[in-house]
Amino acid sequence: MSRPYGPDPYRRGSALSRSFVPLALITLGVVVLLSNFASSVISDRGRGGLIVFGLGAAFAVGRLTTGRYGYAVPAGLLISLGAFIVAQSLDITQGTSSGGLFFVLFGLGFALVYLIGLKPTAVWPLVPAAILVAIGGVHLGLASLGPLASWSWIANYWPVALVLLGAWLLFRDSLPAAVRSPIASLGGIALLAYGVIAAAATLAAAGNFPTGSGGDSSPFADTLTLDAPISSGQTFTVSNTSGTTTIRSSNEQTVHVVATRHFAFGGQAPEVQLTPNASGVTLGSSASARNRFPLGGDSGSVDYTIDVPASASVVAQSTSGKMVIDGIAGTVSANTTSGGMDLSNLTGAIQAQATSGSITLQNISGSVIASATSGSIRGTELQHVRQVQTTNGSISLDGVFTDAANINASSGSVKLRLEPGSAVTLDAHSSSGSIEPQGLTNLTGGATRRDSLTGTVGTPAAEATLHVQTSSGSITISQ
């Protein structure tokens, strides 16, 4: 006698089953297309992560359209792996242990396997999910505990666990046999999660953990104040391997440093040194001692707030972290490997270079030389632009142009606003993109074409030619 089962929506050859391949291709194509449009924000590595994410989404579509439970496994794991690659390519993971983040996201990937699988009784993915997330939390050290301090109240409700356990023992025999195992597994995982969170929140509330949103993940911090004399016109040099660097002008003839040192569980604070020398003053930090525990967090970072005489020259380098320089009259040389850069109210010549991060310039009176490998460059109230270039990012500059200058964007658009007083000979070309002049009422001579623009603005000096070039992107020049 046949059982009254309904038709299988995933039977071989059904319309729903046949839709897997086209829907998977559509999903992957949309993700790749979005990654191409996000090229000015996400690096090549990040776009690769989006493609991996898209493959995971395609397998998720396969699970829904074919009903094959096996597709849920690569779906969840590929989505989590793609998310990890994208997160690593952005600035949002600065100061975070890569190993710890990988374990946490991979654990969440197994949790996605459970959700995408749509089988409540198949709870096996939740076991590795809980284990991997726990390992990731430990690998991050106590870095994530600071924000949990406000949750310490949940530890007072541990008797609720006893009530729930007693209710389970009392009523489990009354439940259908098919649901007992899933409920028991989910209940055990929930109880374990509660215990971990309650213990972590209690420890965070009892210790000296930062609870703000400053972005640093290290749980321990202390502050040092250092001072050193510096003569007018000397050079202040700072090198920061990890952390934010803020340099401001002052009326004193000393370098005043407030260093906030962050370090993880099992580690030691970096040693900060402010050293006078023949050319000026140098600030740096030694690497912190190796963590005493193998699963401890990262070695540490330092956030600097530095006051220097306005007349001093500044040489600043940051490996990982944002840099801010404001109000300096001397020359400025700034370099970041991974992190953005804000330079404002500077009267001396500047050279700024960012490998992975954007550069923002405001009210710069001296000559400007700036370059970014992966990131945009934005400038307002500029007086003497000499050279600005990006490999992967857009350029937007607003100022008075009277000098010979080269502006080049390999992959990105260029927008220039010529303020009153500008006097240059324009020479703009785009290999793959359009050129749009806006309001150039005093442009004389030359020619305007779709991919080129030449002519004279004002009465320029003989050598004052503004060369603008894009390989892939549009050019907009306005007054």
N, C-alpha and C positions, 0 to 999 in steps of 0.2 A: 504494500500500500504506500503510495507516494505521499510525502509530507506537503502540507499547504504552504510551501515557501513561495515568496513573490519572485518576480523575474530578477535576475542578476544584472544590475545596471552596468557592470564592468565586464560582461561576457565578451568573449573574443569576437571582434568584428563589429561591436556596437558603435553607435555614433559617439558616445562618450569616450570609449577607448580609442577610437580613431583620432580624436581631437588632441591627443597628447603631443604628438610631434609638432603640429602647427602652433599650438599654444606655447609649447616650450621654446620654439624658435622666436615667436613674438616676444616672449618674456626676456630672453637673452638679448635680442636685438634692441629692445627698449633700454635695457640697462647699459649696453655698450654705447648706444647713442647718447644717453645722458652723461656717461663718463667722458665722451668726447666734448660735449658742451661745457663740462666742468673743468676743462684743461687748464684754465687760468687760476683755478683754486686748488686742484688736486694734482699731485705729481704723477709721473708715469707709473711709479710703484702703486700709488693709490688707485689709478685707473685699472691696473691689473687686479687689485683687490675687488673692485666693482665687478669685473668680469667673473671672478670666482664666486662672488655673491650672486651674480646672475645665473651661474650654473646651478647653484643651490636652489634658487627660486624656480628654475626649470624642473629640477627633480621634484620640488614641492608640487608643481603643476601636474607632474606625472603621477604622484601619489593620489591626487584628487581625481584625475581623469581615468586612470587605469585601475585604481583600487589596489595596486601592488604595495604591500606594506614595506617591502625592501627599499623602495624609493625614498622613504622617510629618513633613512640613515644618512645617505650622502646629502640629502637636502639640508638637514639640520647642521651637519658638520661643515659643509661647504659655506653655508651662510655665516657661521661663526668664524671660520677662517678668513673669509672675505672681509668681515667686519674688523677683524684684528689687523689685517694688512692696511685697510683704509685708515684705521685709528693711528697706526704707526706712522703713516705718511703725513698726518696732520699735526698741528701744534698742541692738540688737546691732551696728548699723553706725555708731555714734558714732565720730568721728575717722577714718572711712574715706572715701576719695575716691569720690563717687557715680559720676563718669564711669568710673573704673577698675573699680568693682564692676559697672557695667552691661556693659562690654566683656567682663569675665570670664564673667559669667552668660550673656550672649548667645552667647559662644563655646561654653560648655557646652551651650547650647540646640542648636547645630549638632551637637555630639557626640551629644545625645539623638536628633536626626534619624537619625543613622547607626544607633543602637541600636534605635530603634522601627521603622526601615525594614526590618530583618531581611534585608538584602541585603549579605552580606559583600563582594561585588565592587564595590558602589557606594560607593566610599570618598570621593567628592567632598565630603561634609559635613565630613570631618575636616580638610580644607585651611583653610576659613574658621574652623573651630573653633580650630586651632592659631594662626592669625594673630590672631584676636580676643582669645584668652587672653593672647597675648604683648603685644598693645597694652594690654590692661587691666593687666597686670603692670607695664609701663613707666609707665602713667598713675598707678598707685598710688605711683609713685616707688620708692624702695627700702624702702617701708614693710613689705613682707612678708618681707624678707630676714632679719630677726633670728632667727626660729625655725629658719631653714635652716642656721644656723651649725653645728649638731650634725651636719649631713649632709655636711660638707666632705670626709669620707673617700671619698665616691663618686668624687671627681676622680682618685683614685689608680687607678681601674679603667678609665681611658680606653683602654688597650691591648685590652680585651675588644671594643671597637667594631671594631678592626682585624681581630681574629679572626673576628667575625661577618661583616664585609664580605668577607673572603677566602673564608669558607665559602659565602656567597651567590654569589660569582662562580664558585666551583668547581662548585656543584651546581644552579644555576638552570636549566641546559639539561635537567636530568633531571626537572624538575617539569612537571606539566601546564600547557599554555599558559594555561588559564583562571585559574589561581591565581597566576601570576607577577606580574601587575600589582598585585593587592591586597597581596601580600606585600611587593613593592618599595615601595608607597606607605606601608604601615603601618611598615615598617622605617625609611623615611626620616623619618617623623614621630617615631618613637620615638628615633631618633638625635638629631634636633633637640631634642626634649624633654630628653634626657639632657644635651646640651651646655648648654642654658639653665639647668637645675637645678644642674649641676656648677659653672658659672661663678657663679651667684647664691650658692650655698653657700660657695664659696671667698671671694667678696667679703664676705659676711656675717661669716665667721670672721676675716677680716683687719681688719675695721673695728670701730667702736664702736657696736654695735647692741644694743638691749635684747632679751633672749631670754626674758624672763619672760612671764607671762600677764596682765599688768596691763590689757590691753584697748586700749592706745593703739597705733595703727598706724604712727606716725612713727618712722623708723629712728634718728634722731639725737636725743640728749638731753644736757642739762647741768643742773646744780643751782646755784641761787643762795640765799644766806642773807641776809635783810634784817631790821633791827631799828629800831624807832622807839618813843619814850616815849609813854605815854598816861595821862591822869589818871583817877582813880576816877570813874565815872559818865559818862565821855565815850563817844562812839559810834565803833565801828570799822565801816567800810564797805568791802565788797569786791564787785567786779564781774568775773566770769570768763566770757569768751565761749565758751571750749571747754576742758573739762578737769574733773577732780574737785576739789571744794573741801571741805576738812575743817577745822573750827574747834573748838578745844578750850580749856578753861579752864586758867589757870595762876595761880600766886601772885605773879608778877612784875608790875611796873607798866610793862611794855613789850609791844609787839606783836612777836612773833618769827615770821618767815615763812621757810619752806623751800619754794622754788618750783622744781619740776622742769619744765623747758621742753622740749617735743618739737617737732621740725621736720623737714621732709622734704627729700629730695634737691633741690638747687637753691634751697632756701629759707633764711631766716634765722630765728633764734630770736626770739620775741616779746620786746619790752623791758618788763620788769616794774618798776613804780614804787610805792614805799611813801612816801606823802606826809602829813606832819602838817599839820593845819589847826586853825582855831579850835574846831571841834566835836569833834575827835578825830583819827583817822588813816584815810586812804583807801588802798586797795590796788587796783591795776589793771594792765593791760598794753596796750601799743600793738600794733596789727596788725603782723605781720612783713612784711618787704619782699616784694614780688612775686617769685615764683620766677624764677630766671634761665633756666630751661629750660621750654619750653611744655608738656612732658608730665610735669613734676614733680608731686610729691604736694601735699597740702593745705598751707596756709600755716603751721599749727602750733597747738599747744595748750599749756596750762600746768596742772599739777596742784599745788594748794596744800595745805600742811599748816601751819596757823596756830595759834599759842598767844596768847591774849589774857587780860587780867585777868578773873576771874570776875564782877566787878562791872560790867564794861563792857556797853553796849548794842551789839547787832549788827544791821547791815543788810547782807544778802547776796543777790546776784543771780547766777544762772547761766543762760547761754543754751543751752549744750549740755554736759551732764555732771551727775554725781551730786553731791549736797550732804549733808554730815554736820555737825551742830552738837551739841556735848555739853558739859554742865556750866556753862552760862552762867546767871548770876543776874539780869542786866539784861534789858531787853526785847529780843525777837528778831523781826525781820521778814525772812522768807526767801521767795525767788521763783525758780522754775526754769521755763524755757520747754520744754526737752526733757531730761528726766532725773528720777530719783527723788530723794526727800528723806527723811533720817533725823534726827529731832530727839529728843534724850533728856536726862534729868536737868536740866531747865530750871525755874527758879523764878520767872522773870518772865513777863509777858504775851507771847504769841507770835501772830504772824500768818503763816500759811504758805499759799503759792499755787503750784500746779503746773499748767502748761498741758497737758503730755503726760508723765505719770509718776505714780507712786504716792507717797503720803505716809505715813510711819510715825512715830508719836508714842509716847514711853515716859517715864513718870514726869515729868509736867508739872504743876507746882504752880500756875502762873499761869493766867490766862484763855486760852482757846484759840479762835482763829478760823482755820479751814482750809478751803480749796476746791481742787478738782481738776477740770479740764475733761475729761480722758481718763485715768483712773487711779483706783485704789482709795485709801481712807483707812483706816488701822488705828491704833487708839490703845489703850494700856493705862496704868493707874495715873494717870488724869486726875482733876483736882480741880475745875476750873471751865470746863466746856465752854460756849461761848456760841453759836458758829455753825459748822456743818460741812455742806458741800454738795459734791456731785459731779454732773457732767452725764452722764458715761458711766463708771460704775464703782460698786463696792459700798462700804459704810461699816460698820465694825465698831469699837465703842467700849466700853471697860471702865473704869469710874471711879465717883466719887462725884458725883451730880447734885443740886445744891441751888440752881442759878441758873436764871434764864430763859434758854432755849436754843432754837435752831432747827436741826433736822437734816433735810436734804433730799437725796434721790437721784432724779434724773430718770430714769435707766435703770440700775437695780441694786438689790440688796437692802440692808436696814439691820438690823444686829444690835447691840443694846444690852444691856449687863450692868450693872445698878444695884448697886454695892457697898454694904455696910453704911454707914449714915450718910446715904444718899440720901433726899431729901425734896422731891418735886416733884408738880405736878399734870400728869398725862399727857393728851396730846391727839394721838393718832396716827391717821393716815388713809392709805389706799393707793388710788389710782385704779384700778389694774389689778394686784391681788395680794392675798394674804391677810395677816392679822395674827395672830401667835401669841404669847400671853403664857405664860411658863414660870416657875412657882414664885413668882408675885407674891402671896405669902401675906398681905401687909399692904396690898393694894390695896382701897381703900374708895370707895364711891360710883361714879358713872359707869355705863358700860355697855360690854360686850364684844360686838362683832359681827365678821363675817368681814373687813370692810374698814375697821373703826374700833375704837379702844380709848380710853376715857376713864376717869378715876378719879384718886384721890389715893394717893400712896405716902408714908408717914410724916406728919410735920407740916410742910408747906412754908410758906415765906414767901408773902405775898399775891401777889407778882409772879412767883413761881418756877414758871412753866409750861414744860414740855418739849414743844415742838411737833415732831412727826415726820411727814414726808410723803414718799411715793414715788409717782412717776407710773407706773412699770412695774417692780414688784419686791415682794417680801414684806418684812414687818417682824417681827422677833423681839425681844421684850423679856423679859429674865429677871433674877432676883436670885441 
